[in-house]
Amino acid sequence: MTPAVQLVTDYENDGVVLVRAFLSAEEVAAVRAELERYIRDDLSAQPPDARTFEKDEKTVRNLWRLEKYNEWFRQLGERADIRALVAPLLHGEPVLVGVETFNKPARIGSGVPYHQDNAYFCQTPPDMLTVWIAIDPVTEANGPVFFVKGSHHAGMQPTKPSGVRGNSIGMASPPAVPLRDQFCGLLAPGDATIHQCETIHHSAPNTTDFARLGLLLVYRGSHTQTDPALKAAYSTAVAMTPPA
Ligand SMILES: O=C(O)CCC(=O)C(=O)O
Protein backbone atom coordinates (compact mmCIF):
# COMPACT_ATOMS: atom_id res chain seq x y z
CA MET A 1 0.00 0.00 0.00
CA THR A 2 1.20 3.53 -0.68
CA PRO A 3 1.52 5.74 2.42
CA ALA A 4 -1.55 7.73 1.30
CA VAL A 5 -3.70 4.60 0.97
CA GLN A 6 -2.36 3.28 4.30
CA LEU A 7 -3.36 6.56 5.96
CA VAL A 8 -6.94 6.22 4.71
CA THR A 9 -7.11 2.53 5.75
CA ASP A 10 -5.76 3.25 9.23
CA TYR A 11 -8.09 6.23 9.65
CA GLU A 12 -11.14 4.18 8.63
CA ASN A 13 -10.14 1.33 10.99
CA ASP A 14 -8.91 3.26 14.01
CA GLY A 15 -10.61 6.68 13.77
CA VAL A 16 -7.26 8.32 14.52
CA VAL A 17 -3.91 8.44 12.71
CA LEU A 18 -0.51 9.91 13.47
CA VAL A 19 1.29 12.01 10.83
CA ARG A 20 4.91 12.84 11.63
CA ALA A 21 6.28 16.23 10.44
CA PHE A 22 2.90 17.48 9.22
CA LEU A 23 4.40 20.99 9.50
CA SER A 24 8.10 21.86 9.17
CA ALA A 25 10.09 23.51 11.96
CA GLU A 26 9.85 26.82 10.05
CA GLU A 27 6.07 26.49 9.74
CA VAL A 28 5.73 25.68 13.44
CA ALA A 29 7.77 28.78 14.29
CA ALA A 30 5.53 30.89 12.03
CA VAL A 31 2.37 29.49 13.70
CA ARG A 32 3.77 30.26 17.14
CA ALA A 33 4.78 33.81 16.14
CA GLU A 34 1.36 34.59 14.67
CA LEU A 35 -0.47 33.14 17.69
CA GLU A 36 1.65 35.24 20.04
CA ARG A 37 1.07 38.35 17.94
CA TYR A 38 -2.70 37.71 17.71
CA ILE A 39 -3.05 37.16 21.46
CA ARG A 40 -0.95 40.24 22.25
CA ASP A 41 -2.33 42.68 19.66
CA ASP A 42 -5.78 41.53 18.50
CA LEU A 43 -7.52 39.29 20.98
CA SER A 44 -8.80 41.92 23.41
CA ALA A 45 -10.72 43.60 20.56
CA GLN A 46 -12.43 40.36 19.43
CA PRO A 47 -15.84 39.21 20.68
CA PRO A 48 -16.04 36.80 23.66
CA ASP A 49 -16.57 33.82 21.33
CA ALA A 50 -12.96 34.23 20.16
CA ARG A 51 -11.50 32.59 23.26
CA THR A 52 -11.83 30.71 26.54
CA PHE A 53 -9.56 31.57 29.46
CA GLU A 54 -8.26 29.29 32.18
CA LYS A 55 -9.54 29.76 35.74
CA ASP A 56 -7.19 32.71 36.31
CA GLU A 57 -9.37 34.58 33.76
CA LYS A 58 -6.35 35.79 31.79
CA THR A 59 -4.36 32.85 30.42
CA VAL A 60 -5.70 31.56 27.12
CA ARG A 61 -7.11 28.02 27.25
CA ASN A 62 -8.51 28.10 23.71
CA LEU A 63 -8.65 30.39 20.75
CA TRP A 64 -11.77 29.82 18.66
CA ARG A 65 -12.82 30.85 15.16
CA LEU A 66 -9.36 31.86 13.97
CA GLU A 67 -10.55 31.14 10.41
CA LYS A 68 -12.97 34.04 10.92
CA TYR A 69 -10.88 36.43 12.99
CA ASN A 70 -7.41 35.93 11.50
CA GLU A 71 -6.68 35.86 7.78
CA TRP A 72 -3.27 34.17 8.22
CA PHE A 73 -4.85 31.16 9.93
CA ARG A 74 -7.73 31.02 7.44
CA GLN A 75 -5.16 30.75 4.66
CA LEU A 76 -3.28 28.01 6.54
CA GLY A 77 -6.51 26.03 6.87
CA GLU A 78 -7.27 26.48 3.18
CA ARG A 79 -3.86 25.23 2.02
CA ALA A 80 -4.28 23.00 -1.04
CA ASP A 81 -1.92 20.28 0.22
CA ILE A 82 -3.80 19.96 3.52
CA ARG A 83 -7.18 19.91 1.77
CA ALA A 84 -5.91 17.19 -0.59
CA LEU A 85 -4.71 15.09 2.37
CA VAL A 86 -8.03 15.22 4.24
CA ALA A 87 -10.40 14.93 1.24
CA PRO A 88 -10.34 11.09 1.04
CA LEU A 89 -10.85 10.87 4.81
CA LEU A 90 -13.94 13.08 4.50
CA HIS A 91 -15.37 11.16 1.53
CA GLY A 92 -15.91 14.47 -0.22
CA GLU A 93 -14.96 18.09 -0.77
CA PRO A 94 -13.35 19.57 2.37
CA VAL A 95 -14.95 22.63 3.96
CA LEU A 96 -12.82 24.40 6.58
CA VAL A 97 -15.09 24.96 9.58
CA GLY A 98 -12.68 25.81 12.36
CA VAL A 99 -9.16 26.84 13.25
CA GLU A 100 -8.62 26.80 17.00
CA THR A 101 -6.10 26.11 19.75
CA PHE A 102 -5.90 24.04 22.90
CA ASN A 103 -3.07 25.87 24.68
CA LYS A 104 -2.80 23.69 27.83
CA PRO A 105 -0.55 26.27 29.52
CA ALA A 106 2.10 25.21 32.05
CA ARG A 107 0.85 24.44 35.59
CA ILE A 108 -2.74 25.69 35.08
CA GLY A 109 -3.78 24.04 31.81
CA SER A 110 -7.15 22.39 32.44
CA GLY A 111 -8.22 18.93 31.33
CA VAL A 112 -10.68 17.97 28.62
CA PRO A 113 -13.42 15.49 29.60
CA TYR A 114 -14.17 12.36 27.58
CA HIS A 115 -16.11 13.43 24.50
CA GLN A 116 -16.89 12.87 20.85
CA ASP A 117 -16.46 16.00 18.72
CA ASN A 118 -19.69 15.36 16.87
CA ALA A 119 -21.55 16.31 20.06
CA TYR A 120 -20.26 19.83 19.17
CA PHE A 121 -20.27 19.60 15.37
CA CYS A 122 -23.67 17.82 15.10
CA GLN A 123 -23.10 16.56 11.53
CA THR A 124 -24.56 13.66 9.61
CA PRO A 125 -23.03 11.62 8.09
CA PRO A 126 -20.10 12.06 10.49
CA ASP A 127 -17.64 12.96 7.73
CA MET A 128 -15.82 15.51 9.81
CA LEU A 129 -12.36 15.49 11.35
CA THR A 130 -9.75 17.41 13.27
CA VAL A 131 -6.07 17.79 12.40
CA TRP A 132 -4.40 18.34 15.80
CA ILE A 133 -0.93 19.82 15.23
CA ALA A 134 1.65 19.94 18.03
CA ILE A 135 3.32 23.32 18.38
CA ASP A 136 5.02 22.35 21.66
CA PRO A 137 6.35 18.87 22.48
CA VAL A 138 3.49 16.70 23.78
CA THR A 139 4.73 14.35 26.48
CA GLU A 140 3.12 11.82 28.80
CA ALA A 141 3.37 14.45 31.56
CA ASN A 142 1.91 17.62 30.04
CA GLY A 143 -1.59 16.46 29.15
CA PRO A 144 -1.47 14.52 25.86
CA VAL A 145 -4.70 13.62 24.09
CA PHE A 146 -5.76 9.97 24.58
CA PHE A 147 -7.96 8.36 21.92
CA VAL A 148 -10.04 5.18 22.07
CA LYS A 149 -9.15 3.57 18.76
CA GLY A 150 -12.09 2.22 16.79
CA SER A 151 -14.66 3.91 19.03
CA HIS A 152 -16.08 5.85 16.06
CA HIS A 153 -17.55 2.59 14.70
CA ALA A 154 -20.15 2.56 17.52
CA GLY A 155 -21.48 6.02 16.59
CA MET A 156 -22.62 8.69 19.00
CA GLN A 157 -22.90 7.76 22.68
CA PRO A 158 -25.15 9.48 25.26
CA THR A 159 -23.95 12.95 26.29
CA LYS A 160 -24.34 15.29 29.23
CA PRO A 161 -23.37 18.93 29.88
CA SER A 162 -19.88 18.87 31.44
CA GLY A 163 -19.76 22.29 33.09
CA VAL A 164 -16.22 22.67 31.72
CA ARG A 165 -15.60 26.03 30.02
CA GLY A 166 -14.38 25.37 26.48
CA ASN A 167 -15.72 21.79 26.49
CA SER A 168 -19.35 22.22 27.44
CA ILE A 169 -20.58 18.75 26.44
CA GLY A 170 -19.06 15.40 27.41
CA MET A 171 -20.00 11.74 27.53
CA ALA A 172 -22.68 10.65 29.98
CA SER A 173 -20.25 7.99 31.22
CA PRO A 174 -16.59 7.29 30.38
CA PRO A 175 -15.77 4.35 28.11
CA ALA A 176 -14.76 1.01 29.66
CA VAL A 177 -11.39 0.94 27.85
CA PRO A 178 -8.59 1.50 30.44
CA LEU A 179 -6.09 4.30 29.87
CA ARG A 180 -3.25 1.85 29.20
CA ASP A 181 -5.17 0.48 26.20
CA GLN A 182 -5.87 3.91 24.71
CA PHE A 183 -3.76 5.56 22.02
CA CYS A 184 -1.70 8.41 23.48
CA GLY A 185 -0.77 11.19 21.05
CA LEU A 186 2.88 11.79 21.97
CA LEU A 187 4.10 14.35 19.45
CA ALA A 188 7.13 16.42 18.52
CA PRO A 189 6.48 19.96 17.31
CA GLY A 190 5.05 19.74 13.79
CA ASP A 191 3.64 16.22 14.22
CA ALA A 192 -0.13 15.82 14.00
CA THR A 193 -2.93 13.44 14.77
CA ILE A 194 -6.06 13.34 12.64
CA HIS A 195 -9.20 12.08 14.35
CA GLN A 196 -12.69 11.35 13.12
CA CYS A 197 -15.44 13.34 14.86
CA GLU A 198 -16.95 10.33 16.65
CA THR A 199 -13.66 8.97 18.04
CA ILE A 200 -13.74 9.17 21.84
CA HIS A 201 -10.88 11.21 23.34
CA HIS A 202 -9.87 13.26 26.38
CA SER A 203 -6.84 14.85 28.04
CA ALA A 204 -5.61 15.45 31.60
CA PRO A 205 -4.66 18.83 33.16
CA ASN A 206 -1.12 20.08 32.66
CA THR A 207 0.67 20.35 36.01
CA THR A 208 4.17 20.54 34.49
CA ASP A 209 6.32 23.61 33.82
CA PHE A 210 5.99 23.02 30.07
CA ALA A 211 3.13 24.34 27.94
CA ARG A 212 1.43 21.95 25.49
CA LEU A 213 0.11 24.12 22.68
CA GLY A 214 -1.89 22.44 19.92
CA LEU A 215 -3.29 24.04 16.75
CA LEU A 216 -6.46 22.42 15.40
CA LEU A 217 -7.79 22.51 11.85
CA VAL A 218 -11.37 21.24 11.56
CA TYR A 219 -12.96 20.13 8.27
CA ARG A 220 -16.22 18.57 7.16
CA GLY A 221 -17.23 17.10 3.83
CA SER A 222 -19.42 19.52 1.87
CA HIS A 223 -22.19 16.87 1.85
CA THR A 224 -22.76 16.76 5.65
CA GLN A 225 -25.84 18.26 7.28
CA THR A 226 -26.79 19.33 10.78
CA ASP A 227 -28.53 16.69 12.90
CA PRO A 228 -31.34 18.44 14.85
CA ALA A 229 -31.22 16.06 17.87
CA LEU A 230 -27.45 16.50 18.33
CA LYS A 231 -27.84 20.25 17.86
CA ALA A 232 -30.53 20.50 20.54
CA ALA A 233 -28.35 18.69 23.11
CA TYR A 234 -25.35 20.86 22.25
CA SER A 235 -27.35 24.10 22.43
CA THR A 236 -28.49 23.22 25.97
CA ALA A 237 -24.94 22.42 27.11
CA VAL A 238 -23.19 25.38 25.51
CA ALA A 239 -25.75 27.83 26.95
CA MET A 240 -24.54 26.72 30.42
CA THR A 241 -20.82 27.27 29.71
CA PRO A 242 -20.35 29.38 26.54
CA PRO A 243 -18.78 29.79 24.03
CA ALA A 244 -17.87 26.20 23.08
O1 LIG B 1 -6.08 19.31 23.10
C1 LIG B 1 -6.76 18.71 23.92
O2 LIG B 1 -6.38 18.49 25.05
C2 LIG B 1 -8.13 18.20 23.53
C3 LIG B 1 -8.37 18.33 22.06
C4 LIG B 1 -9.74 17.93 21.65
O3 LIG B 1 -10.61 17.69 22.42
C5 LIG B 1 -9.99 17.81 20.22
O4 LIG B 1 -9.06 17.85 19.43
O5 LIG B 1 -11.17 17.65 19.85
The ligand as an SDF file (V2000), in Angstrom:
LIG
                    3D

 10  9  0  0  0  0  0  0  0  0999 V2000
   -6.0790   19.3120   23.0960 O   0  0  0  0  0  0  0  0  0  0  0  0
   -6.7620   18.7060   23.9200 C   0  0  0  0  0  0  0  0  0  0  0  0
   -6.3820   18.4860   25.0540 O   0  0  0  0  0  0  0  0  0  0  0  0
   -8.1260   18.1960   23.5270 C   0  0  0  0  0  0  0  0  0  0  0  0
   -8.3690   18.3260   22.0650 C   0  0  0  0  0  0  0  0  0  0  0  0
   -9.7350   17.9270   21.6510 C   0  0  0  0  0  0  0  0  0  0  0  0
  -10.6130   17.6890   22.4210 O   0  0  0  0  0  0  0  0  0  0  0  0
   -9.9890   17.8100   20.2170 C   0  0  0  0  0  0  0  0  0  0  0  0
   -9.0580   17.8530   19.4260 O   0  0  0  0  0  0  0  0  0  0  0  0
  -11.1700   17.6470   19.8530 O   0  0  0  0  0  0  0  0  0  0  0  0
  1  2  2  0
  2  3  1  0
  2  4  1  0
  4  5  1  0
  5  6  1  0
  6  7  2  0
  6  8  1  0
  8  9  2  0
  8 10  1  0
M  END
$$$$
